[in-house]
Amino acid sequence: MAITKSLDVSAIASATSVSVKQQNQQTAANLRPEVIVCIGQAQEGKTVETDKLYLASGNADDAGVIFGFGSPLHRQAIKLFPKAGNGSKVDTYFLPVAAPTNGKTTIKTVTPQLATNGITKTINGYLRLKDQVFEAAADVAGKVATNAHNNPAKAPRGTVLNSYEVKKYPFSLSKGMTAAEILAVIKESLDDYLEVPFTMSITEGVMTLTSKWKGTDSLFEFDFVDSNEDPLTTAAHGVSFKVETTQEAAGVGAISKAALALMNTELGVTRVVSQYANDTVLDALKEKFEAWHEGLTAQYVICYSAIKAPESETVSGTYDMQSLLDAGNARKDDSINVQLVGDFGELRPLEYQERNRLLKAGYSNIVKQSDGSYKLMDLATFYHPVGVSNPLFRFDRDVTVVANIAYDLMYQFRDTEAWKSVIIASDKDVTTNPDVRTLKDVKAAVNTRIGLLGLAGLIANYVEAQNNTVVEIDKNNPNRLNINPKFEITGVGRIFDITNFIGFYFGD
């Protein structure tokens, strides 16, 4: 066994030297730290430097102060750091990007329509506002990253989401109010909610709502209801509201090369949230992060975006399945992007076979519950190459497992002192040099990692896998070690198929 010396090796004077070095007693795998980067716009007119990383404080209000309350980045932060506390618990960065070229805001007008007798009794009403679609990506990324931080072997299956929600903002209208008074009350009530995605102004009996950013995803949808969530009508309530879009949103979002460059390997980003869900952005993210799969980097990044489920033109109230299947199958080689699809309660919930078809086409499986909320079941990338029954990079959880295994091995052999500078000798050699390693030592070190990764639930049948590790000195380069661990990653319980065989009882 090699000997470590603490006293100067050239010392000759009498002395007794006792030093202490902590022994490596590592009993767990090196699991990668989770890091989220959220890409989106700040509020229009807010002085914020774009293409710059801002470390989140963990408080959504702080993001509102920096990027503007109600801006895309602030609304992402609300999902990442909800007051309920069930959001992201990992390092998170915000990356503001410029508004789309030639972008336009969404502008809507609201005009009260009073009945002949006007409002005849007090009305407790609500402006019912749908989430911005891209918020679902932040919601899922924060919960999934936290799940992976706590236990990367565990799938996020069954996670209750705060996605595709509808918020209600209250106001109270009194008997005999004029149109101007009605609008003033509604605006005053909404002024208390800084997170709304629009600004408000009132002129001559008309309230104008303008989105706080530019681009096609600045569209906001709302309606007016009573305490029973029935629409306000002149017949039942004495007042209704005429809502018109006076300026359509315009401008397709993009991520600059400068912004992409900030997400470098040193940052250690593991998950990216994108405000934009268009193919140009998805392609840019795919190109950047697929390159990180090569051996010298071995970092695996998953990117999240979200869309609203398209409605079928032939069967009202149902998903346009074919358009989704076509889009998903067009990205079957995309192992980077996860895209969520959902609605706000307008469409019929998907049947199992429909969910199964969408999952096979690369769309994540979220199930609408009876209360209208969503539960995450199967989180998947678009990756589904033809002819491969169980592609390694299909499920978000499996990519996370692969990423953690790669991180552990890379850390051990690249970053620890034990392997920074070693001498390779024969297994038969006996030496007192503490920096000498034999092939058996290398194999033992690799198998130690396999064992620890197995104990963490990432590698299955790991004891047998340790017998299959192959290590050799390269035949053409004596300074090169070729190492081939051979193992299988664990699976998760996604389908529980129980078949009962039942007959009748005819007596003993």
KAFEN-V957939 format. One record per backbone hydrogen bond with DSSP energy under -1.0 kcal/mol. NH is the residue of the N-H (numbers start at 1). CO is the residue of the C=O. E is the energy in kcal/mol with one decimal. If there is no record, write none. Layout:
nh-><NH | NH>
co-><CO | CO>
e-><E | E>
This chain:
nh-><3 | 11 | 31 | 36 | 37 | 38 | 39 | 40 | 43 | 44 | 46 | 48 | 51 | 54 | 56 | 63 | 64 | 65 | 66 | 67 | 68 | 71 | 73 | 75 | 76 | 77 | 78 | 79 | 80 | 81 | 85 | 88 | 93 | 94 | 95 | 97 | 103 | 104 | 107 | 108 | 109 | 110 | 111 | 113 | 115 | 118 | 123 | 125 | 126 | 127 | 128 | 129 | 130 | 131 | 135 | 136 | 139 | 140 | 141 | 142 | 143 | 144 | 145 | 146 | 147 | 148 | 149 | 150 | 151 | 154 | 158 | 159 | 161 | 167 | 169 | 171 | 173 | 176 | 177 | 182 | 183 | 184 | 185 | 186 | 187 | 188 | 189 | 190 | 191 | 192 | 193 | 196 | 199 | 201 | 203 | 206 | 207 | 208 | 209 | 210 | 211 | 212 | 215 | 216 | 218 | 223 | 225 | 226 | 229 | 232 | 237 | 239 | 240 | 242 | 244 | 246 | 247 | 250 | 260 | 261 | 262 | 264 | 270 | 271 | 272 | 273 | 274 | 275 | 282 | 283 | 284 | 285 | 286 | 287 | 288 | 289 | 290 | 293 | 294 | 297 | 298 | 299 | 302 | 303 | 304 | 305 | 307 | 309 | 312 | 318 | 320 | 321 | 324 | 325 | 326 | 327 | 328 | 329 | 330 | 331 | 332 | 334 | 338 | 340 | 342 | 348 | 355 | 356 | 357 | 358 | 359 | 360 | 361 | 362 | 363 | 365 | 367 | 369 | 372 | 375 | 376 | 377 | 378 | 381 | 382 | 384 | 388 | 394 | 396 | 399 | 400 | 401 | 402 | 403 | 404 | 405 | 406 | 407 | 408 | 409 | 410 | 411 | 412 | 413 | 414 | 415 | 419 | 420 | 423 | 425 | 429 | 436 | 437 | 442 | 443 | 444 | 445 | 446 | 447 | 448 | 449 | 450 | 451 | 452 | 453 | 454 | 455 | 456 | 457 | 458 | 460 | 465 | 466 | 467 | 468 | 470 | 472 | 474 | 480 | 482 | 484 | 490 | 494>
co-><432 | 8 | 29 | 91 | 271 | 93 | 273 | 95 | 67 | 212 | 43 | 46 | 96 | 94 | 92 | 59 | 60 | 61 | 62 | 63 | 64 | 68 | 41 | 71 | 72 | 73 | 74 | 75 | 76 | 77 | 82 | 80 | 36 | 54 | 38 | 40 | 100 | 250 | 247 | 209 | 244 | 207 | 242 | 240 | 238 | 115 | 173 | 171 | 225 | 169 | 223 | 167 | 221 | 165 | 132 | 133 | 135 | 136 | 137 | 138 | 139 | 140 | 141 | 142 | 143 | 144 | 145 | 146 | 147 | 151 | 376 | 156 | 374 | 129 | 127 | 125 | 123 | 119 | 174 | 178 | 179 | 180 | 181 | 182 | 183 | 184 | 185 | 186 | 187 | 189 | 190 | 193 | 210 | 208 | 206 | 203 | 110 | 201 | 108 | 199 | 106 | 197 | 104 | 251 | 215 | 128 | 126 | 230 | 226 | 224 | 233 | 233 | 113 | 111 | 109 | 107 | 107 | 104 | 256 | 257 | 258 | 262 | 35 | 35 | 302 | 37 | 304 | 39 | 278 | 279 | 280 | 281 | 282 | 283 | 284 | 285 | 286 | 290 | 291 | 294 | 294 | 292 | 270 | 336 | 272 | 338 | 340 | 342 | 318 | 315 | 310 | 319 | 320 | 321 | 322 | 323 | 324 | 325 | 326 | 328 | 329 | 331 | 303 | 305 | 307 | 317 | 351 | 352 | 353 | 354 | 355 | 356 | 357 | 359 | 358 | 378 | 375 | 373 | 369 | 367 | 159 | 365 | 365 | 394 | 337 | 332 | 385 | 391 | 379 | 395 | 396 | 397 | 398 | 399 | 400 | 401 | 402 | 403 | 404 | 405 | 406 | 407 | 408 | 409 | 410 | 411 | 416 | 417 | 435 | 437 | 426 | 433 | 423 | 438 | 439 | 440 | 441 | 442 | 443 | 444 | 445 | 446 | 447 | 448 | 449 | 450 | 451 | 452 | 454 | 453 | 488 | 461 | 462 | 464 | 465 | 484 | 482 | 480 | 477 | 472 | 470 | 458 | 492>
e-><-1.6 | -1.9 | -1.0 | -2.6 | -2.2 | -3.0 | -3.5 | -1.4 | -3.3 | -3.8 | -2.3 | -1.4 | -3.1 | -2.3 | -3.2 | -1.1 | -1.8 | -2.1 | -1.9 | -3.0 | -1.8 | -1.9 | -1.8 | -2.8 | -2.1 | -2.1 | -2.0 | -1.2 | -2.3 | -3.0 | -1.8 | -2.9 | -2.7 | -3.0 | -3.2 | -2.1 | -1.8 | -2.8 | -2.1 | -2.8 | -2.9 | -2.7 | -2.2 | -3.2 | -2.3 | -1.0 | -3.0 | -2.1 | -2.5 | -2.7 | -2.9 | -2.9 | -2.4 | -2.6 | -1.7 | -1.7 | -2.3 | -2.4 | -2.4 | -2.3 | -1.8 | -3.0 | -2.7 | -1.7 | -2.1 | -2.5 | -2.4 | -2.0 | -2.6 | -1.7 | -3.4 | -1.8 | -2.7 | -2.9 | -2.4 | -2.4 | -2.9 | -2.1 | -1.6 | -2.4 | -2.2 | -2.1 | -2.1 | -2.2 | -2.7 | -2.3 | -2.2 | -2.5 | -2.1 | -1.1 | -2.2 | -1.4 | -2.7 | -1.6 | -2.7 | -1.0 | -2.5 | -3.3 | -3.4 | -2.0 | -2.7 | -1.9 | -2.1 | -2.6 | -1.9 | -1.5 | -2.3 | -2.4 | -2.2 | -1.7 | -2.7 | -1.0 | -1.8 | -2.9 | -2.1 | -1.9 | -1.7 | -1.4 | -2.1 | -2.3 | -1.1 | -1.9 | -2.7 | -2.1 | -2.2 | -2.9 | -2.7 | -1.6 | -2.3 | -2.8 | -1.8 | -2.4 | -2.4 | -2.7 | -2.0 | -2.4 | -2.2 | -1.7 | -1.1 | -1.7 | -2.8 | -2.0 | -2.2 | -2.7 | -3.4 | -2.1 | -2.5 | -2.9 | -2.8 | -1.2 | -2.6 | -1.6 | -1.4 | -2.7 | -2.6 | -2.0 | -2.7 | -2.5 | -1.3 | -1.4 | -1.0 | -2.4 | -3.4 | -2.4 | -1.2 | -3.6 | -2.5 | -2.7 | -2.1 | -2.2 | -2.3 | -2.1 | -1.2 | -1.6 | -2.7 | -3.7 | -3.0 | -3.5 | -2.1 | -2.3 | -3.3 | -2.6 | -1.5 | -3.2 | -1.4 | -2.6 | -1.5 | -1.4 | -2.6 | -2.2 | -2.1 | -2.1 | -2.6 | -2.6 | -2.1 | -2.2 | -2.5 | -2.3 | -2.2 | -2.2 | -2.5 | -2.7 | -2.3 | -2.1 | -2.0 | -1.7 | -1.1 | -1.0 | -3.1 | -2.6 | -1.2 | -1.7 | -4.0 | -2.2 | -2.8 | -2.6 | -2.3 | -2.5 | -2.8 | -1.8 | -1.7 | -2.4 | -2.6 | -2.5 | -2.9 | -2.3 | -2.4 | -1.4 | -1.6 | -2.5 | -2.8 | -1.9 | -1.7 | -1.0 | -1.4 | -1.7 | -2.1 | -2.6 | -1.8 | -2.9 | -3.1 | -1.7 | -1.2>
